[in-house]
Structure formats: structure tokens, C-alpha cells
Amino acid sequence: MRSRTRLSAWCALAAASLASMTLSTEARVRSGWAPLPLGCAPPPPSPVHVAETTEWIGRGSSSVPEARASAPAPAAPPAAAPSAWELAGQLTSFQPVTGRARSQHFTGEMEAEVRINAAAAPYPQLGPDRVLPSGAAVVEFHYRAGASEPDTLLAMVKRPAGYDPDGGNWEYLVLTPQGTSTHRGALPLCKRCHADAPHDHLFGGPR
């Protein structure tokens, strides 16, 4: 009898928690809330400095339970040596498509704006049947509050078909303000998060 009482109480608590989560999600939808462009899963706690927070970008999804206990854990891809991004020289020509607003990346305390190259022109009007072409680049510039110069850049570049089919053929990059890449590739954490985006692995602008 005692165990049944505990089980009943646990079930009631679980049901209440689920109802609360559902209500929270519905409330955000009704209010018109939407994640920022390139918005991602909750950022890692601490440290504040961008150079340190980018360390989590290249890690695999080791927190996800494995399908089989005997299966080996997937190895995180090695971080590529810092190198100049091939599109770095074009960054000054990228056009802003959003104003500055709070970003969900890093510690959640930075402001960001999104800029795109000419190939990504359809980005602001993305819809269910719209896919950006190969060569499209979408870059989120991250600033400390009130700063005029960015601290770091996060980019997505559409690669030719076959690059990463289940990831929409997107390459993800972490860049310095000068355009040097510190992490790049089909980065597992970025890819996992953008799999939930509504249009071509992109979340769209803030609303």
C-alpha cells in the first residue's frame, strides 16, 4: 500500500510537470515568441569569455543516452586548426537582415545581428518550400551589450549536395571578428539544434 501511494504521488507530479511544460510552450507560441536566427539550445553555464565558451561548440552530443549500452560513445570531431575563412574578405559586403537583439548563444547575455551574402537573399522570406542554394552564408555577429565591435561570429554555409545530407548540407563555423575559423564542419551540437528549425535548418528572424 505504501509503495502504491508513492507511485500515485509520483505520477501526479509527473503529470503536473508535463502540463506546465505544455502550457509554457503554448503561451510562448500565442505571444509570438520565436528564437533568434541561428538560435540554439540553452548555452553552457559560465564562463563569460567567448574564447572559453566556444569550447563546447565542437563537442559531440555525449549527454544524449545511447541506444544500446554496449555501443561505444561517438568520438567528438577534432577541432580544426585556426585558419582564415575563405569568405572572410567578403564579410564587409554582407547585408544586415535583422536588428540587434539578445542572442540565445553562449551565456545568453550577448546581443547579435544577422548578416547574409547575396546567395542567401531568400533568407528573410523563408517558407516551408524554400531552401537556400549552395554558397549561401548566414552569419550572426555577437556583441557585448552596447559594444560597437563584435566579439565573435557564428556562421552557416550551405555546401553542395552530399556534404551532409541529413544536416541539410550546412557547414557550421565559429569565427573571430577577423574571420579566422576556430571550429568548423558539421558540428554535432549545432547540427542537432538546427534540426528543430522550421525552414531549411534555419530559425528565421526575431519576432
Secondary structure, DSSP 8 states (H G I E B T S, - for coil): -HHHHHHHHHHHHHHHHHHHHHHHHHHHHHTT----TT--S---S----HHHHGGGTT---TTS--SSTTS-----------EE-TTGGGGGG-EE-S--EE-SSTTS--EEEEEE-GGGTTGGG--TT----TT-EEEEEEE-TT-SS-SEEEEEEE--TTSSGGGTTEEEEEE-TTSEEEEEES-HHHHHHHTT-SBTTB-----
